[in-house]
Amino acid sequence: MKAVLKNSGGVTKQVKVGFSWTTFFFGFLPALFRGDLKWAIIMLIIEAVLGSFTLGIGSFVTGIVFSFVYNKIYIKELIEKGYQPANDESRALLENKLIISKVA
């Protein structure tokens, strides 16, 4: 499922909602390629620290956890930067996934 977000300058971004397969397979790299340096560094540090103490198993578990939450984190940060759903379908999708609240 994908949602379209648009900022006041007219820039649109198409974002995936739900499980992040790219994060599952490639760890912190999708965040790095999206320009989300803060979360790329956070994921890298957590994976490195937990992986070093658990012979790599902690890194794998961290990757699974971030796969479930990273897309939601990324969308929330875009919304904080001024992006809004570009259409009603995107708004409904984000409301159903509890990423944004329903407007009365």
C-alpha positions in Angstrom: 0.0 0.0 0.0 1.3 3.4 -0.9 0.3 6.9 0.1 1.1 10.2 -1.6 2.3 13.1 0.6 2.6 16.7 -0.6 4.2 19.7 1.0 3.3 23.4 0.7 5.9 23.8 -2.1 4.2 21.3 -4.3 6.7 18.5 -3.8 5.1 15.1 -3.6 6.5 11.9 -2.2 5.1 8.4 -2.6 5.6 6.4 0.6 4.9 2.8 1.4 2.7 2.1 4.4 3.2 -1.1 6.5 6.0 -3.6 6.6 9.3 -2.5 5.1 10.7 -5.3 3.0 13.7 -3.2 2.0 14.6 -2.5 5.7 14.1 -6.3 6.4 16.6 -7.2 3.7 19.0 -4.3 3.7 18.9 -2.9 7.3 19.8 0.8 7.6 20.5 1.3 3.8 16.9 2.3 2.8 16.9 5.0 5.4 20.2 6.2 4.1 19.0 6.3 0.5 15.8 8.1 1.5 17.9 10.9 3.0 16.8 10.0 6.6 20.3 10.2 8.1 19.1 10.3 11.7 17.3 7.0 11.5 20.0 5.4 9.3 22.6 6.2 12.0 20.3 5.0 14.8 19.6 1.7 13.1 23.3 1.2 12.3 24.4 1.9 15.9 21.8 -0.4 17.4 22.5 -3.2 14.9 26.3 -2.9 15.5 26.0 -2.8 19.3 23.5 -5.7 19.6 25.2 -7.7 16.8 28.6 -7.4 18.5 27.4 -8.8 21.8 25.2 -11.6 20.3 27.4 -12.8 17.4 25.0 -11.1 14.8 21.7 -12.5 16.1 20.9 -9.2 17.8 21.4 -7.4 14.5 19.0 -9.7 12.8 16.3 -9.2 15.5 16.8 -5.5 15.3 16.3 -5.6 11.5 13.0 -7.5 12.0 11.7 -5.0 14.6 12.6 -2.0 12.4 11.0 -3.6 9.4 7.7 -3.3 11.2 8.1 0.3 12.4 10.4 2.2 10.0 7.8 3.2 7.3 5.5 4.6 10.0 8.4 6.5 11.6 9.4 7.9 8.2 5.9 9.0 7.4 5.5 10.7 10.8 8.7 12.6 10.3 7.6 13.8 6.8 4.3 15.0 8.3 6.3 16.9 11.0 8.3 18.5 8.2 5.0 19.9 6.6 3.9 17.1 4.3 0.2 16.3 4.1 -1.8 13.6 2.4 -2.2 14.6 -1.2 -5.6 13.0 -1.7 -8.5 11.4 0.1 -7.3 7.8 -0.5 -4.0 8.6 1.1 -5.6 10.4 4.1 -8.0 7.4 4.6 -5.1 4.9 4.4 -3.0 6.9 7.0 -6.0 7.2 9.3 -6.8 3.5 9.1 -3.1 2.7 10.0 -3.3 5.1 12.9 -0.5 7.2 11.5 -2.6 10.4 11.5 -5.7 11.2 13.5 -9.1 11.5 12.0 -10.3 15.1 11.5 -13.8 15.7 12.8 
